[in-house]
Amino acid sequence: MRWQIPVWVLLFACCAVAKTESPAELKKYADNSNGGDRARYCIEYAHAELEYANDLFTKGDVDQAQAAVSEVMDYVRKGAAAAKSSGKRLKQTEIELRKLEKRMKDIAESLNLDDRPPVLKSVDEIEQVRAGLLTAMFGPQAEPKGKS
């Protein structure tokens, strides 16, 4: 018996594989889109830029890595603002920010003690941005308790 794969399955698989955008493309899309798409692309770019920052930290280029973390935070803020203003992708943006926050915290824990404070400050800021998204979704009762 011979297996035959429909042509449309192969085309779909090829398109799915070809869909991965480079960080430069993600940044361009983030800067040129609106609403929910802007939120999505900003957060995707922030993830890619964070991995780039991690590579820079690994190579010992701390100043460039800190600049990349700053860029991550710019796009975190832009993405959250786009989600809030459009009312679209609020939940997805909050989930992705939680993942980004965890990854950034893991990276911070791997750094020298002197290099950690700016990254940990960014982790705290992501927490605040996430809290703002939760408040936008569920109202003031969603505000995290015990943090200010």
Helices and strands as residue ranges (DSSP letters): H 7-18, H 23-32, H 35-59, H 62-86, H 90-110, H 116-138, G 140-142
